[in-house]
């Protein structure tokens, strides 16, 4: 014989289950020295430091990237370890049945070192030297391979009208070397 449950008792049990159930609140707080750096968590912009109480759902390996002009970009991979109360099957009790809320707050601090500002003339000089070295190496490699670059189309050249060969394109020429631009020291 099946026993019937009293309706008021069932209603009280259902309300206790719905409204009395606890949950785990997971938050991340990020601080930096100096403050005001843009924070990206797994590629998502979560604000500027100090970031306080940003909610997250999943544990595991997460990537923080902090960006601030005039400072080096800080990129750090962090393993957020799962606490015992969030492991299966205990999480069923803590997430659904336990009548008290649980807070899991994680705090991270990042130091952002200053970057040295390079002078424009030294950057241009280094770029010029690198360009010259690349041209030299490419030229030597082309000579060893007997490479001949393809001809280029002359700008604004008219296509000759040939009735029986419409596929003939505009005249082509060999490329010329670029002019050297002197860099002031």
C-alpha positions as CSV (number, residue, x, y, z in Angstrom):
1,X,0.0,0.0,0.0
2,X,1.4,3.4,-1.1
3,X,1.4,6.0,1.6
4,X,0.1,9.5,0.7
5,X,2.2,12.5,1.6
6,X,0.5,15.3,3.4
7,X,0.0,18.2,0.9
8,X,1.1,21.0,3.3
9,X,4.3,19.0,4.2
10,X,5.1,18.5,0.5
11,X,4.6,22.3,-0.1
12,X,6.9,23.2,2.8
13,X,9.5,20.7,1.6
14,X,9.4,22.1,-2.0
15,X,9.6,25.8,-0.7
16,X,12.6,24.9,1.5
17,X,14.3,23.1,-1.4
18,X,13.8,26.1,-3.7
19,X,14.4,29.1,-1.4
20,X,16.6,27.5,1.2
21,X,19.1,26.0,-1.2
22,X,22.6,27.4,-1.0
23,X,25.0,28.2,-3.7
24,X,28.6,28.8,-4.3
25,X,29.6,32.3,-5.4
26,X,32.9,32.4,-7.2
27,X,34.6,35.8,-7.7
28,X,38.0,37.0,-8.9
29,X,39.6,40.2,-7.8
30,X,42.6,41.6,-9.7
31,X,44.9,44.4,-8.5
32,X,48.0,45.9,-10.2
33,X,50.8,48.2,-9.4
34,X,50.2,50.8,-10.8
35,X,46.4,50.7,-10.9
36,X,44.4,51.4,-14.1
37,X,45.6,48.5,-16.3
38,X,43.0,46.9,-18.6
39,X,42.4,43.3,-17.6
40,X,41.5,40.5,-19.9
41,X,40.5,37.1,-18.6
42,X,40.7,34.4,-21.2
43,X,40.4,37.1,-23.9
44,X,37.4,38.8,-22.3
45,X,37.7,42.4,-21.1
46,X,36.7,42.5,-17.5
47,X,37.6,46.1,-16.7
48,X,40.4,48.2,-15.3
49,X,42.3,47.4,-12.1
50,X,41.3,47.3,-9.4
51,X,38.7,44.7,-10.5
52,X,36.7,43.5,-7.5
53,X,34.3,40.7,-7.4
54,X,34.2,39.6,-11.1
55,X,32.1,36.4,-11.1
56,X,33.4,33.2,-12.8
57,X,31.8,29.8,-13.3
58,X,34.6,27.4,-14.0
59,X,37.8,26.4,-12.4
60,X,40.9,25.3,-14.3
61,X,43.6,27.0,-16.3
62,X,42.8,30.7,-17.0
63,X,44.9,33.4,-18.7
64,X,45.2,36.9,-17.4
65,X,46.5,39.7,-19.6
66,X,47.1,43.2,-18.2
67,X,47.7,46.1,-20.5
68,X,48.6,49.6,-19.6
69,X,50.3,52.2,-21.9
70,X,53.9,52.9,-20.9
71,X,54.2,49.5,-19.1
72,X,55.0,46.0,-20.2
73,X,52.1,43.7,-21.1
74,X,51.7,41.2,-18.3
75,X,50.5,37.8,-19.4
76,X,50.1,35.1,-16.8
77,X,48.5,31.7,-16.9
78,X,46.9,30.7,-13.6
79,X,45.5,27.3,-12.5
80,X,42.5,28.0,-10.4
81,X,42.2,24.8,-8.4
82,X,38.8,23.3,-7.6
83,X,38.1,23.3,-3.9
84,X,36.8,20.2,-2.2
85,X,33.2,21.4,-1.9
86,X,33.0,21.9,-5.7
87,X,34.1,18.4,-6.7
88,X,31.6,15.8,-7.8
89,X,29.4,14.5,-6.1
90,X,29.9,16.9,-3.1
91,X,29.0,19.8,-5.4
92,X,25.4,18.5,-5.7
93,X,25.0,19.1,-2.0
94,X,26.8,22.4,-1.8
95,X,25.2,23.9,-4.9
96,X,21.7,22.6,-4.5
97,X,20.9,21.4,-1.0
98,X,23.0,23.2,1.6
99,X,21.0,26.1,3.0
100,X,24.0,28.4,3.5
101,X,25.8,30.3,0.7
102,X,29.5,29.6,0.2
103,X,31.9,32.3,-1.2
104,X,35.0,31.4,-3.2
105,X,37.0,34.6,-3.6
106,X,40.3,34.6,-5.5
107,X,42.7,37.5,-5.3
108,X,45.5,38.2,-7.8
109,X,48.2,40.9,-7.8
110,X,50.3,41.9,-10.8
111,X,53.3,44.3,-10.9
112,X,53.7,46.1,-14.3
113,X,57.2,47.3,-15.0
114,X,57.8,50.4,-17.0
115,X,59.0,50.1,-20.5
116,X,61.8,52.3,-21.8
117,X,60.8,54.6,-24.5
118,X,63.0,54.1,-27.6
119,X,64.0,57.2,-29.5
120,X,62.6,57.5,-33.0
121,X,66.0,58.0,-34.6
122,X,67.5,54.8,-33.1
123,X,64.4,52.8,-34.1
124,X,64.6,54.2,-37.7
125,X,68.4,53.4,-37.8
126,X,67.8,49.8,-36.7
127,X,64.9,49.5,-39.3
128,X,67.2,50.8,-42.0
129,X,70.0,48.4,-41.1
130,X,67.6,45.5,-40.9
131,X,66.1,46.4,-44.3
132,X,69.6,46.6,-45.9
133,X,70.7,43.2,-44.4
134,X,67.4,41.6,-45.7
135,X,68.0,43.0,-49.2
136,X,71.5,41.7,-49.2
137,X,70.5,38.2,-48.1
138,X,67.6,38.1,-50.5
139,X,69.8,39.2,-53.4
140,X,72.4,36.6,-52.6
141,X,69.8,33.9,-52.3
142,X,68.2,34.9,-55.7
143,X,71.6,34.7,-57.4
144,X,72.3,31.3,-55.9
145,X,68.9,30.1,-57.1
146,X,69.1,32.0,-60.4
147,X,65.8,33.5,-59.5
148,X,64.3,36.1,-61.8
149,X,61.4,38.1,-60.4
150,X,58.2,38.2,-62.5
151,X,57.6,41.3,-64.7
152,X,55.3,43.9,-63.3
153,X,52.4,45.7,-65.1
154,X,53.1,49.2,-66.2
155,X,50.6,51.6,-64.6
156,X,48.2,53.4,-66.9
157,X,49.4,51.4,-70.0
158,X,46.8,50.7,-72.6
159,X,46.0,47.2,-73.7
160,X,46.8,46.8,-77.4
161,X,43.8,45.9,-79.5
162,X,44.4,42.6,-81.2
163,X,41.3,41.0,-82.7
164,X,42.6,37.5,-82.7
165,X,44.4,37.6,-79.2
166,X,42.2,39.3,-76.6
167,X,44.1,37.6,-73.8
168,X,47.3,39.7,-74.4
169,X,47.8,42.0,-71.4
170,X,49.4,45.4,-71.0
171,X,53.1,45.8,-71.5
172,X,55.4,44.5,-68.7
173,X,58.8,45.6,-67.4
174,X,61.4,44.5,-64.9
175,X,61.1,46.0,-61.4
176,X,63.4,48.7,-60.5
177,X,65.3,49.1,-57.2
178,X,63.8,51.4,-54.6
179,X,65.6,54.6,-54.0
180,X,67.7,54.8,-50.8
181,X,66.3,57.2,-48.2
182,X,69.1,58.5,-46.0
183,X,68.5,58.3,-42.2
184,X,69.7,61.1,-40.1
185,X,71.9,60.0,-37.2
